[in-house]
Amino acid sequence: MAEISSQFFTAAFRTDWTAQNEEIDTLRPRMDVAIAFFMRFHLDALKTSKKKSTLLKTIDALALSIVEWFPESKIPAEYLLLRSEDQDTPIELGKAKEIAARLSASHPKSPMALVFQAIECLHAGENAQAREIFVEALAGYSSSSFQECALCIRVQVELASIALAARDVEGCLNRLALAKKVVADKTMMLGSEGPIPALYSEVKVQFMTAAAREYAAETDKALEHYHKAMESGDVAFTIRAAVAAAELLAGKARPQEALDIIDSVSLSEVEDERMSAAALCTRGWLQFQLGDLQQAQALLETNASKIPPTDVSVRGRTLKRLAIMYWHLGGSHQTAKTGCFGHLLQAAKLTPSDAEIFSWLGKWYQVVAKDILRAEKCFLKALSLSPTEELAGMALSDFYDLQGKYETNVKLWERVTENPETAPTWALLRLAQHLVEQNDEAAVGKLHLVLRNDPMNARYWVILAHVYQNFDKQVSAQRSYLKAIELGEESWCVRCELARIEGSLLLFDDALERIRPVVTGELSNGEPDVTVASMIYADLLFQQAKYLCAEGLYGNAAKNLKEASRMMKGLPSTSPLSGSVEACKLIGDIHCFAFYLSPDDFSSEGSSWVEFISAGRKAYEAAVLFASKGGKEAADGPDTVAAERYYDIGLSYWYEVQALSNVRGIPTSAFSGETGLDTDSSVAALKVKASTNFKLALQEDPSCSLAWNGLALVSDNLLVKQFAWTRAIQTGTSSDATWANLGMFYLSQADTVPTTASLAQKSFLQLQSMNPSNPSMWNGYAMLARRQANSTVQQRKAIEAFDCALQTGLDLDALLGLSMALLDFGASVGESITQAPEHSNEVVMFYLKKYLERDPFNGRAWHALGVAQHRLGLYTEALASYTRAASSTQAPEGLEWNTLVTKLGELSSTLKYTTEEESTLLQKIVAQINSSSSEASALQAIVQAQVLYRQAKGGEALNLLQALLAQDETQSSQSEVVALVGLSLASLLMEQFTSQATGLAAACKKRLLLSIDEAESTLTTRDYLNLRLVELHERWVGAEDTYLTRLQALSQANDGTKSSTLWTRLALAAMDSEALQASSCLAEYLRSSARQMPSLGKEMMDRNFLDALVGLFKAVLEPACLHFGWRERVEAHES
């Protein structure tokens, strides 16, 4: 084929194809096809050849000769245009343009022709049209007969330049990556040398990449690429890269680094005077930024004239900088028209699109010429060119401020920030402030744009935190402050503000740790106000104390209060805050909160709990005194602030009254008129002062609901109480405490006036609508339920309501209320409640101990704690609790009885059960009972019967219990205990004293089964115990039919609705019964729906034990089961 090609072209050379005749015109298209065929052959051979250099030169020569004798040929022309971008190109650029023009005339859609057309558009400055033509050329690659046009480097490089000019960073980088790939492909396929440096080089790629990274605000990456360009060895690109890097750093306010870069290159090697002048002008500008105006002036004035007018961008920028420098030089340089003003005009003519020039012109008109109208026009012109121009924007905004054109100002800010991508920081900050004043959360979005412009600016993060805090977004504010501190913000006030936010988020430890260096003086940046920081620190301690109190950590809370008090009292006397109303108010709050903590935690500081609270009242009084010295004019209307101050004093007196009454054992009640305060003159005087201050608060502001509420608390008259609480509600600003107090007031009167119970319920319902988390509501519901304690349903409701109250926190009333309810109703509400983990005796003891930490003067609570400890076998601790209960002014009911019972337990737990020692124990118990009151008569009889039994006087013991049981015809708990003991003793003596034991057993069984027969709901724990004892007795005496029949009847009557305990007992009893067939009983048990019901506590253990026994029973009796068909029946019931 190569020989044929040679012969073909030899023959074709002999014809003049430029001649214009009919024969040539006819052959010309055929010749073009033939040339294309043979050129295609040579190009394919080139791409597969290993000796590309020789073959490449051959094709170069062939293509050159073809375009000479056959100018219309397409592929040879395209080939030469492609080769024109290589270093070993066979043609010059002028020749390439000539070939491109002929190709464009004959083949206008040729990709290579389009490439050169696009280049001409670029030279004419028509970038958009050039890009369209380049894209059209790329689209024609796939359909072109000259496949190698895809190896054109020019397309990718020029498209990258166009993208860079348009600041399309991604597009530029993608095109540069494609250009690199095309260069490699072209070298590999054609064997040509690399592209000419003016078109493509590594240093050019680095420079363009650096510029793209600069536009993308990736400063570090841009500098990295600029440095690589400077290290290339290309003098021109070294200077250009150095100037570009310096300009970048100058824009980032890093002039010294920029100057170091300029000084790192040697300008003596630069032959191009224009390039050297541009670098020196940049150096002059950097000297200006560093404050060396004289050196800057010399460099700029010397080199500005060396920049040719054709380089409009650099010359315009240099003249602008020279004008700015003249402005800062002042004097005639600033005022003369040939100085600053003249250079600005020249720069504006060269670069009319530079907004900064018009900003400085506006400033010159404003300051020097005093021409406000022209200044405003210049500023508007600058903003129309660049909305981000800060100098013009701020100056124009200040104009509008001075002229009172606020709405115009807002429109200006909104206009220049319409595009989030280019929104300037100055306008965003002012617009954000405007939105904050309008309570518009869009201010947050504006500040996010500010931070996008400068994410490392700590001041902007602080501003964002302020805005978040204004809109009560505490978590976001905290994160913003933390970011500001991370970026180097060390202001003491920022630390204090962040600490306050962390305190509101309950991050007290972090808050205190953050502000402690300011308080201790370790942080001295910004001359911190230690007094302010100390007050914030004390307030944080106070807030943490309230949180710790809610968590039940009363000791830790007390430590915080004492530390906060010491800090506030240690404020320097020279500080105006040390004697301020605010400081006194905080001290009062700190001391008065001690009322809610344990009195024992304040007994080791040289003063008592009451004295600590009293110091708070004195601080409140000092606050009123300081406020009166302030000299403020009296308000025309109600003075709510003054009313609150008097209310604080009144409330502190009330706290002191309550604390002193508790310490002295004086019974008090805020909800009834009956108190013992009149017996103590000092307490009564404090109560009068509390009432006086509440009245003073109402004189200042008659609508102060808190003062009305306080007046109701201290009043002894029931009608006054009701009126005051009603008036507090009518003010429309009442708190949920008012409804809670009113409800408790009505509830306390329910025994005297039953209709008030419904009023109490309505009050609690209203409280629920206001604050469903208020524990007083649930306490009220529980106490309403307790008024109907004879109903098991109401007993459960009371326990459930107290549970709900404790879900809101360790409320004092709920702690005592739930504990008392569980102790009072535990035997009747059922195991589903009493065996729940949250209702165990251990939990009850914990609740009572937490209560007594707060109120160690409550005898009823000590009594209840003793009962709980007794149930847990803690007899010594229980007796100690009873002793504390007995020391109260009014001993609780039943205390003596419980003390005796606990002493029995303690004695029985400390002696061994030998016959002699047991007899001695009984004698001691009798002696203790004889010394007690008649309340222990039942216990005395029971113990006496036990003594008679041990003395072999069983008949006398039976008669004693029979007589005691006959005397008590009521269903008291004591008679039930006598019946339990009597039935046990009758079982033991049945053989010796049959008639007496039978009679006593019948009476005891009747008493024990009476509550079971009359039960209207699920049997209680006590009912099950009674039933179990009766079962044991009847087993002992051999009356199987009786107890099994009873169990069957009760199980069937309760099946499907009651507990499965009865069925479990019946199944267990049937297994060892001789009277009933076990198979039938087990079948009924398996068939019962109660088997599927859930079980709790011990019942679950019995169920598991029964299921195991059933499995064993089936396995042992399997042959018999098969014979009688019982197994099938059981499996059928199970399924």
Order of alpha helices (4+ residues) and beta strands (2+ residues): alpha-alpha-alpha-alpha-alpha-alpha-alpha-alpha-alpha-alpha-alpha-alpha-alpha-alpha-alpha-alpha-alpha-alpha-alpha-alpha-alpha-alpha-alpha-alpha-alpha-alpha-alpha-alpha-alpha-alpha-alpha-alpha-alpha-alpha-alpha-alpha-alpha-alpha-alpha-alpha-alpha-alpha-alpha-alpha-alpha-alpha-alpha-alpha-alpha-alpha-alpha-alpha-alpha-alpha-alpha-alpha-alpha-alpha
